[in-house]
Amino acid sequence: MNIDFIDKKLQEIYKELEKDIMKILMDESLDKKQTNLRVKPISSAKKILENALDSIKMVNKLSKEEIGK
């Protein structure tokens, strides 16, 4: 499994998510509640992706250890 490739693609996705968040934060027409309602799902998506990458890395490490036995 090419972890570096997955990590690189996820970094690209993170950058896009951060751009979306910045657009929302810069929108002065939104009040605090509307801003939070729009930012929260994006932040959650980023956290889910980070957790998925951590899980992939852990599975990859365990499989390499298992092969080494």
C-alpha positions as CSV (number, residue, x, y, z in Angstrom):
1,M,0.0,0.0,0.0
2,N,1.4,3.4,-1.0
3,I,0.9,5.4,2.2
4,D,2.9,8.4,0.9
5,F,0.5,8.7,-2.1
6,I,-2.5,8.6,0.2
7,D,-1.0,11.1,2.5
8,K,-0.1,13.5,-0.4
9,K,-3.7,13.3,-1.7
10,L,-5.2,13.9,1.7
11,Q,-2.9,16.9,2.2
12,E,-4.4,18.3,-1.1
13,I,-7.9,17.7,0.3
14,Y,-6.9,19.4,3.6
15,K,-5.8,22.5,1.7
16,E,-9.1,22.7,-0.2
17,L,-11.0,22.3,3.1
18,E,-9.0,25.1,4.7
19,K,-9.8,27.3,1.7
20,D,-13.5,26.6,2.2
21,I,-13.2,27.5,5.8
22,M,-11.4,30.7,5.1
23,K,-14.1,31.7,2.6
24,I,-16.7,31.1,5.3
25,L,-14.8,33.0,7.9
26,M,-14.3,36.0,5.6
27,D,-18.0,36.2,4.7
28,E,-19.1,39.1,6.8
29,S,-22.7,38.6,6.0
30,L,-22.8,35.5,8.2
31,D,-23.4,35.8,11.9
32,K,-21.5,33.6,14.4
33,K,-24.1,30.9,14.5
34,Q,-24.3,30.6,10.7
35,T,-20.5,30.6,10.5
36,N,-20.2,27.8,13.0
37,L,-22.9,25.8,11.3
38,R,-21.0,26.0,8.0
39,V,-17.5,25.4,9.5
40,K,-18.3,22.5,11.8
41,P,-19.0,19.9,9.0
42,I,-15.8,20.9,7.2
43,S,-13.8,20.5,10.4
44,S,-15.4,17.2,11.1
45,A,-14.6,16.0,7.6
46,K,-11.0,16.9,8.1
47,K,-10.9,15.0,11.4
48,I,-12.5,11.9,9.8
49,L,-9.9,12.0,7.1
50,E,-7.0,12.4,9.6
51,N,-8.4,9.4,11.6
52,A,-8.7,7.3,8.4
53,L,-5.1,8.0,7.5
54,D,-3.9,7.1,11.0
55,S,-5.9,3.8,10.7
56,I,-4.4,3.1,7.3
57,K,-0.9,3.7,8.7
58,M,-1.5,1.4,11.7
59,V,-2.9,-1.4,9.5
60,N,0.1,-1.1,7.2
61,K,2.5,-1.2,10.1
62,L,0.8,-4.2,11.6
63,S,0.8,-6.1,8.3
64,K,4.5,-5.4,7.8
65,E,5.1,-6.8,11.3
66,E,3.0,-9.8,10.6
67,I,4.9,-10.5,7.3
68,G,8.2,-10.2,9.2
69,K,7.3,-13.0,11.6
